[in-house]
Amino acid sequence: MDKVKKRALKKSVLVILSVIVAALLAVIAVMSVLNISARNKNFKTAAGFNTVSYVNKLIPEKDSNGNWCFITDRDFKIMQITDVHIGGGCLSVDKDTMALNAVAAMVTAEKPDLVIVTGDIAFPVPFMAGTINNKAEAKIFASLMESLGVYWAPVYGNHDTESYSLYNRKDISEFYGSSDLKYCLFDEGDEDADGYGNREILIKNSKGIITQALILFDSHSYAKGSFFGINGKYDNMHVNQIEWYKKVVGGLNAQNAEAIEKAYASDAEKNEAIQKFGTVPSLAFYHIPSEEYMTAWKEYCANGRKDTENVKWIYGTTGESGKVFFCGDNPDNLFETMLELGSTKGIFCGHDHLNNFSIDYKGIRLTYGYSIDYLAYSGISKIGSQRGCTLITVSPDGTFTNEGSNYYQDKYPTLAGYSKETVEMQDLDENSHPDDPIYKLNK
């Protein structure tokens, strides 16, 4: 090829590359404008809901150890919501509106003392949301909760801070912990425990005794070597988090021992209080389920969907296909530690959007929260059996009850100016039959 032809070819290649780059820049510019418009619409929606009306609303305060604390002698109502999956971009704006409507309607109707969000508030997946701005997504949800005027506590899921998203966990934690948010109960947590937001929120009675500790964990994201979780491999609790948990329980037990000693004069009263609260009752909240969720359900199904010595079914079922349970990739000993310490009697997770069961396993209740998601699973906006919230009632004696509550009930009416979409109420068990190999005990 002579020099003239080479120069012409080089010039043609440069022209083609220039056109491609210009086209990409144009697409980025257009998407940026559209995303700004979408975010503005989301913020307007989030800010448009009325403040929830309470009678004798509980106001938390920081105790001497820096923990948020509610003081009450009545039942305490917690709403768990999970996997909200706000996209925050031009491709998800309509589904984001549905998600905001759903949360607002349920919170307004239930009037919980505290909302705990067990991960995946954000979904910064560009080809589904149109953006990777995960802080904007967090801000949209925070704006909703500030408008509602309801106290809430987030924990992280795997999607909240994707490796390709604009902001990492520290960035988002600084936002959640800022003084601009009046109702968000967040702090970064113990620096000796991996992750962000490992912390406890306490419920105390008027005598200063802890009647329930809500222990929140960062269950991290993907296992090492996993490509954005596509292969279904997720992280587990780290060893130093379990050591942190031990320290928390031990410290709370010591607090209660001191409070009981001060609160009662007679030995009989002290002994009765020690029986109830000497080991502090606690509930745990995190995103990615422990493997015991799978173990318990497999044992239940292997017994013909009947209770066993270890397993007591409470409600719900599974709806996930494939692996059915997307637990951490490697076993950890958090559950065994909980059994050993005797404090935690319930665990509440999310992550698997179509699983919504609650089951007692060896004396600890394992519960999947009902999800909100309209965006992440293909076609999920058109089905509804899995969508809702989980209501947890903590009694003054340290016991608790919980129930799954579907969003499409009449008790969650359409709020003024918004509409509740029509969905198919699918059979969640259709992908999860008892004779599926996933339920057969390993030999």
C-alpha positions as CSV (number, residue, x, y, z in Angstrom):
1,M,0.0,0.0,0.0
2,D,1.5,3.3,-1.1
3,K,1.8,6.3,1.2
4,V,-1.2,8.1,-0.2
5,K,-3.5,5.2,0.5
6,K,-2.1,4.8,4.0
7,R,-2.7,8.4,4.8
8,A,-6.2,8.1,3.4
9,L,-6.9,5.0,5.4
10,K,-5.5,6.7,8.6
11,K,-7.7,9.7,7.9
12,S,-10.8,7.5,7.5
13,V,-10.1,5.7,10.7
14,L,-9.7,9.0,12.6
15,V,-12.9,10.3,11.1
16,I,-14.8,7.1,12.2
17,L,-13.3,7.3,15.7
18,S,-14.2,11.0,15.9
19,V,-17.8,10.3,14.9
20,I,-18.0,7.4,17.5
21,V,-16.6,9.6,20.3
22,A,-18.9,12.5,19.3
23,A,-21.9,10.2,19.3
24,L,-21.0,8.8,22.7
25,L,-20.5,12.3,24.1
26,A,-23.8,13.3,22.7
27,V,-25.5,10.3,24.3
28,I,-23.9,11.0,27.6
29,A,-25.0,14.7,27.4
30,V,-28.6,13.7,26.5
31,M,-28.6,11.1,29.3
32,S,-27.3,13.6,31.8
33,V,-30.0,16.1,31.0
34,L,-32.7,13.4,31.1
35,N,-31.3,12.1,34.4
36,I,-31.4,15.5,36.0
37,S,-35.0,15.8,35.0
38,A,-35.8,12.3,36.3
39,R,-34.1,13.1,39.7
40,N,-36.0,16.3,40.0
41,K,-39.2,14.5,39.5
42,N,-38.3,11.8,42.0
43,F,-37.4,14.5,44.6
44,K,-40.7,16.3,44.0
45,T,-42.5,13.0,44.5
46,A,-40.6,12.2,47.7
47,A,-41.2,15.6,49.1
48,G,-44.9,15.6,48.2
49,F,-46.2,13.2,51.0
50,N,-47.7,14.5,54.1
51,T,-46.1,14.1,57.5
52,V,-47.4,11.0,59.4
53,S,-49.6,11.9,62.3
54,Y,-48.8,10.2,65.6
55,V,-50.3,10.2,69.1
56,N,-47.5,10.3,71.7
57,K,-44.7,9.9,69.2
58,L,-41.4,8.4,70.6
59,I,-38.4,10.6,70.2
60,P,-35.0,8.8,70.4
61,E,-32.0,10.2,72.2
62,K,-28.3,9.3,72.3
63,D,-27.3,7.5,75.6
64,S,-24.0,7.9,77.4
65,N,-22.4,5.3,75.0
66,G,-23.5,7.2,71.9
67,N,-26.3,4.7,71.0
68,W,-29.7,5.8,69.8
69,C,-32.2,4.9,72.5
70,F,-36.0,4.9,72.7
71,I,-37.6,5.1,76.1
72,T,-41.1,3.4,76.5
73,D,-43.2,1.1,78.6
74,R,-45.5,0.2,75.8
75,D,-45.3,-2.0,72.7
76,F,-42.7,-0.7,70.2
77,K,-43.6,-1.1,66.5
78,I,-40.9,-1.7,63.9
79,M,-41.5,-1.8,60.1
80,Q,-38.9,-3.6,58.1
81,I,-38.8,-2.7,54.5
82,T,-36.1,-4.1,52.1
83,D,-34.8,-3.9,48.6
84,V,-36.5,-0.6,47.6
85,H,-34.2,-0.4,44.5
86,I,-34.5,3.2,43.5
87,G,-32.8,3.7,40.2
88,G,-32.8,7.5,40.3
89,G,-32.4,7.9,36.5
90,C,-34.4,8.5,33.4
91,L,-34.9,4.8,32.7
92,S,-36.4,4.1,36.1
93,V,-38.4,7.2,37.0
94,D,-41.8,5.7,36.7
95,K,-40.9,2.6,38.7
96,D,-39.2,4.8,41.3
97,T,-42.5,6.7,41.7
98,M,-44.2,3.3,42.4
99,A,-41.6,2.4,45.0
100,L,-41.9,5.7,46.8
101,N,-45.7,5.5,46.7
102,A,-45.6,2.0,48.2
103,V,-43.3,2.9,51.1
104,A,-45.2,6.1,51.8
105,A,-48.6,4.4,51.9
106,M,-47.5,1.6,54.2
107,V,-45.6,3.9,56.6
108,T,-48.5,6.3,56.7
109,A,-51.0,3.6,57.5
110,E,-48.9,1.7,60.0
111,K,-47.3,4.6,61.9
112,P,-44.3,2.6,63.1
113,D,-42.0,3.9,65.8
114,L,-39.0,2.9,63.6
115,V,-38.5,1.8,60.1
116,I,-35.5,-0.4,59.4
117,V,-34.4,-0.8,55.8
118,T,-32.4,-4.0,55.3
119,G,-30.4,-2.9,52.3
120,D,-30.5,-2.1,48.6
121,I,-32.2,1.3,48.9
122,A,-30.2,2.2,45.7
123,F,-29.9,0.4,42.4
124,P,-27.3,2.3,40.3
125,V,-27.3,-0.1,37.4
126,P,-26.9,2.1,34.3
127,F,-28.7,0.0,31.7
128,M,-31.7,-0.3,34.0
129,A,-31.7,3.0,35.8
130,G,-29.8,5.2,33.4
131,T,-27.4,6.4,36.0
132,I,-24.6,5.3,38.4
133,N,-25.2,8.1,40.9
134,N,-26.0,6.1,44.0
135,K,-25.9,9.1,46.3
136,A,-28.8,10.7,44.4
137,E,-30.7,7.5,45.0
138,A,-30.0,7.5,48.7
139,K,-31.0,11.2,48.8
140,I,-34.3,10.5,47.1
141,F,-35.2,7.9,49.7
142,A,-34.0,10.1,52.6
143,S,-36.1,12.9,51.3
144,L,-39.1,10.6,51.4
145,M,-38.5,9.7,55.0
146,E,-37.8,13.3,56.0
147,S,-41.2,14.3,54.4
148,L,-43.0,11.5,56.3
149,G,-41.2,12.5,59.5
150,V,-40.6,8.9,60.6
151,Y,-37.4,7.7,62.3
152,W,-35.6,5.2,60.1
153,A,-32.3,3.2,60.2
154,P,-30.6,1.9,57.0
155,V,-28.2,-1.0,56.6
156,Y,-26.3,-1.6,53.5
157,G,-27.0,-4.1,50.7
158,N,-24.8,-5.3,47.8
159,H,-26.3,-2.8,45.4
160,D,-26.1,0.4,47.5
161,T,-22.5,0.9,46.6
162,E,-21.6,-1.0,43.5
163,S,-17.9,-0.9,42.5
164,Y,-18.8,1.1,39.4
165,S,-21.1,3.5,41.2
166,L,-20.0,7.1,41.9
167,Y,-19.9,6.9,45.7
168,N,-18.5,4.3,48.1
169,R,-19.9,3.2,51.5
170,K,-17.9,5.9,53.4
171,D,-19.4,8.6,51.1
172,I,-22.9,7.4,51.6
173,S,-22.3,6.9,55.3
174,E,-21.3,10.5,55.6
175,F,-24.5,11.5,54.0
176,Y,-26.7,9.2,56.2
177,G,-24.9,10.5,59.3
178,S,-25.2,14.2,58.5
179,S,-27.0,16.6,60.6
180,D,-29.2,17.5,57.6
181,L,-31.2,14.3,58.2
182,K,-33.4,14.7,61.3
183,Y,-34.9,11.2,61.2
184,C,-32.1,9.0,60.0
185,L,-30.5,7.0,62.9
186,F,-27.1,6.1,61.5
187,D,-23.5,6.1,62.5
188,E,-20.5,4.5,60.9
189,G,-20.1,2.0,63.8
190,D,-17.2,0.5,65.6
191,E,-13.9,1.0,63.6
192,D,-12.8,-2.5,64.7
193,A,-15.7,-4.2,62.8
194,D,-15.5,-4.4,59.0
195,G,-18.1,-2.4,57.0
196,Y,-20.1,0.6,57.8
197,G,-23.2,1.0,60.0
198,N,-22.6,-1.9,62.4
199,R,-24.4,-0.5,65.4
200,E,-27.1,-1.0,68.0
201,I,-30.3,0.9,68.6
202,L,-31.8,0.3,72.1
203,I,-35.3,0.2,73.5
204,K,-35.4,0.9,77.3
205,N,-38.2,1.1,79.8
206,S,-38.7,3.9,82.2
207,K,-36.5,2.1,84.8
208,G,-33.5,2.3,82.4
209,I,-33.6,-1.5,81.6
210,I,-32.9,-2.5,78.0
211,T,-35.9,-4.4,76.9
212,Q,-34.7,-5.0,73.3
213,A,-31.5,-4.3,71.4
214,L,-31.8,-3.9,67.7
215,I,-28.4,-4.9,66.3
216,L,-27.6,-3.8,62.7
217,F,-24.9,-5.3,60.6
218,D,-23.2,-4.5,57.3
219,S,-23.3,-7.9,55.4
220,H,-21.1,-6.5,52.7
221,S,-21.5,-7.3,49.0
222,Y,-19.8,-9.8,46.8
223,A,-17.4,-12.6,47.5
224,K,-13.8,-12.3,46.3
225,G,-13.6,-13.2,42.6
226,S,-17.3,-12.6,42.0
227,F,-18.1,-10.5,39.0
228,F,-20.7,-8.1,40.4
229,G,-22.6,-11.1,41.9
230,I,-23.6,-12.5,38.5
231,N,-22.4,-15.9,39.6
232,G,-24.4,-15.6,42.8
233,K,-21.5,-15.5,45.2
234,Y,-21.9,-13.1,48.1
235,D,-19.9,-12.1,51.1
236,N,-20.4,-13.1,54.7
237,M,-20.0,-11.6,58.1
238,H,-16.4,-11.1,58.9
239,V,-14.7,-12.5,62.0
240,N,-14.1,-9.1,63.6
241,Q,-17.9,-8.3,63.2
242,I,-18.7,-11.4,65.2
243,E,-16.2,-10.4,67.8
244,W,-17.9,-6.9,67.8
245,Y,-21.3,-8.6,68.3
246,K,-19.9,-10.5,71.3
247,K,-18.6,-7.3,72.8
248,V,-21.9,-5.5,72.2
249,V,-24.0,-8.3,73.9
250,G,-21.6,-8.5,76.8
251,G,-21.7,-4.7,77.3
252,L,-25.5,-4.5,77.1
253,N,-25.7,-7.4,79.7
254,A,-23.5,-5.4,82.0
255,Q,-25.6,-2.3,81.5
256,N,-28.8,-4.2,82.4
257,A,-27.2,-5.7,85.5
258,E,-26.4,-2.2,86.8
259,A,-29.9,-0.9,85.8
260,I,-31.7,-3.8,87.5
261,E,-29.6,-3.3,90.7
262,K,-30.7,0.3,90.8
263,A,-34.3,-0.2,89.8
264,Y,-35.4,-2.8,92.4
265,A,-35.0,-3.0,96.2
266,S,-36.1,-6.6,96.8
267,D,-34.2,-9.7,95.7
268,A,-37.4,-11.2,94.3
269,E,-37.9,-8.2,92.0
270,K,-34.3,-8.3,91.0
271,N,-34.4,-12.0,90.2
272,E,-37.5,-11.6,88.2
273,A,-35.9,-8.8,86.1
274,I,-32.7,-10.8,85.7
275,Q,-34.7,-13.7,84.3
276,K,-36.2,-11.5,81.6
277,F,-33.4,-9.0,80.9
278,G,-30.2,-10.3,82.5
279,T,-29.3,-11.5,79.0
280,V,-30.5,-8.6,76.9
281,P,-33.1,-9.6,74.3
282,S,-32.0,-8.6,70.8
283,L,-33.0,-8.7,67.2
284,A,-30.6,-8.6,64.3
285,F,-31.0,-6.9,60.9
286,Y,-28.8,-7.3,57.8
287,H,-29.2,-7.7,54.1
288,I,-27.7,-11.0,52.8
289,P,-29.3,-14.0,54.6
290,S,-27.2,-16.5,56.6
291,E,-27.0,-20.0,55.3
292,E,-29.3,-21.1,58.2
293,Y,-32.2,-19.7,56.2
294,M,-31.5,-22.4,53.6
295,T,-30.7,-25.1,56.1
296,A,-33.9,-24.6,58.1
297,W,-36.2,-24.4,55.0
298,K,-34.6,-27.6,53.5
299,E,-35.2,-29.5,56.7
300,Y,-38.8,-28.3,56.8
301,C,-39.4,-29.3,53.2
302,A,-37.6,-32.6,53.6
303,N,-40.1,-33.4,56.4
304,G,-43.0,-32.9,54.0
305,R,-43.4,-29.3,55.0
306,K,-44.1,-30.1,58.6
307,D,-42.3,-28.9,61.7
308,T,-39.3,-30.8,63.1
309,E,-37.5,-30.7,66.4
310,N,-35.4,-27.8,65.1
311,V,-37.8,-26.0,62.8
312,K,-41.2,-24.3,63.4
313,W,-42.8,-22.7,60.4
314,I,-44.5,-19.3,61.1
315,Y,-45.6,-18.0,57.7
316,G,-44.7,-17.5,54.1
317,T,-42.8,-19.5,51.4
318,T,-40.1,-19.2,48.8
319,G,-40.5,-17.9,45.2
320,E,-37.0,-17.6,44.0
321,S,-35.9,-20.0,41.2
322,G,-32.5,-21.5,40.6
323,K,-30.5,-21.6,43.8
324,V,-33.5,-20.3,45.7
325,F,-31.3,-19.0,48.5
326,F,-28.5,-16.6,47.7
327,C,-26.7,-16.7,51.0
328,G,-23.1,-15.8,51.7
329,D,-20.7,-17.9,49.8
330,N,-18.7,-19.2,52.8
331,P,-20.1,-20.3,56.2
332,D,-19.5,-18.0,59.2
333,N,-20.3,-18.7,62.8
334,L,-22.6,-15.7,63.6
335,F,-25.6,-18.0,64.0
336,E,-23.7,-20.3,66.3
337,T,-22.4,-17.4,68.3
338,M,-26.0,-16.1,68.7
339,L,-27.1,-19.5,70.0
340,E,-24.2,-19.5,72.4
341,L,-24.9,-16.0,73.8
342,G,-28.6,-16.5,74.0
343,S,-29.4,-12.9,73.3
344,T,-30.7,-12.7,69.7
345,K,-34.1,-14.4,69.1
346,G,-34.8,-13.0,65.6
347,I,-32.9,-12.2,62.4
348,F,-34.5,-10.1,59.6
349,C,-32.9,-10.0,56.1
350,G,-33.7,-9.2,52.5
351,H,-31.8,-9.8,49.3
352,D,-33.9,-12.7,47.9
353,H,-36.9,-10.6,46.7
354,L,-39.4,-13.5,46.2
355,N,-38.7,-15.3,49.4
356,N,-40.9,-14.1,52.3
357,F,-41.1,-16.8,54.9
358,S,-40.5,-16.6,58.6
359,I,-39.3,-19.8,60.4
360,D,-38.0,-20.6,63.9
361,Y,-34.7,-22.6,63.7
362,K,-33.2,-23.8,67.0
363,G,-34.9,-21.1,68.9
364,I,-34.0,-18.2,66.6
365,R,-36.6,-16.8,64.2
366,L,-35.3,-16.3,60.6
367,T,-37.4,-13.9,58.6
368,Y,-37.2,-12.7,55.0
369,G,-38.7,-9.2,54.7
370,Y,-41.3,-8.5,52.1
371,S,-39.5,-6.5,49.3
372,I,-40.5,-3.3,47.5
373,D,-38.5,-3.8,44.2
374,Y,-40.2,-2.7,41.0
375,L,-37.0,-2.5,39.0
376,A,-34.2,-5.1,39.6
377,Y,-36.0,-8.3,38.7
378,S,-37.3,-8.6,35.2
379,G,-41.1,-8.2,35.2
380,I,-41.4,-7.8,39.0
381,S,-43.3,-4.5,38.7
382,K,-46.3,-6.5,37.3
383,I,-46.5,-9.1,40.1
384,G,-47.4,-8.4,43.8
385,S,-47.4,-11.3,46.2
386,Q,-43.9,-10.5,47.3
387,R,-44.3,-6.7,47.8
388,G,-45.0,-5.3,51.2
389,C,-43.4,-4.8,54.6
390,T,-42.7,-6.8,57.7
391,L,-44.3,-5.6,61.0
392,I,-42.5,-6.4,64.2
393,T,-44.0,-5.7,67.6
394,V,-41.6,-5.7,70.5
395,S,-43.4,-6.1,73.9
396,P,-42.2,-4.5,77.2
397,D,-41.3,-8.0,78.5
398,G,-38.7,-8.4,75.8
399,T,-40.7,-10.8,73.5
400,F,-41.7,-10.0,70.0
401,T,-44.0,-11.0,67.2
402,N,-43.8,-10.4,63.5
403,E,-46.0,-10.7,60.4
404,G,-45.6,-10.1,56.7
405,S,-48.0,-7.5,55.3
406,N,-48.7,-7.3,51.6
407,Y,-48.9,-3.9,50.0
408,Y,-52.0,-4.6,48.0
409,Q,-54.4,-4.9,51.0
410,D,-57.1,-2.3,51.4
411,K,-55.6,-1.1,54.7
412,Y,-52.9,0.6,52.5
413,P,-55.1,3.1,50.6
414,T,-54.0,5.2,47.7
415,L,-52.6,8.5,48.9
416,A,-53.9,11.7,47.5
417,G,-52.4,12.5,44.2
418,Y,-51.0,9.0,43.6
419,S,-52.2,5.7,42.4
420,K,-51.6,2.0,43.3
421,E,-50.8,-0.1,40.2
422,T,-52.6,-3.2,39.2
423,V,-50.6,-6.4,39.5
424,E,-51.0,-10.2,39.3
425,M,-50.9,-11.9,42.6
426,Q,-48.6,-14.8,41.6
427,D,-48.1,-18.1,43.4
428,L,-44.7,-17.7,45.0
429,D,-44.3,-21.4,45.3
430,E,-44.5,-22.1,41.6
431,N,-40.7,-22.2,41.2
432,S,-40.0,-23.9,44.5
433,H,-41.6,-27.4,44.9
434,P,-40.8,-29.7,47.8
435,D,-39.4,-32.3,45.4
436,D,-36.8,-29.9,44.0
437,P,-33.3,-31.1,44.8
438,I,-32.6,-27.8,46.6
439,Y,-34.8,-29.1,49.5
440,K,-33.2,-32.5,49.8
441,L,-30.9,-32.9,52.7
442,N,-27.3,-33.5,51.8
443,K,-26.3,-37.1,52.2
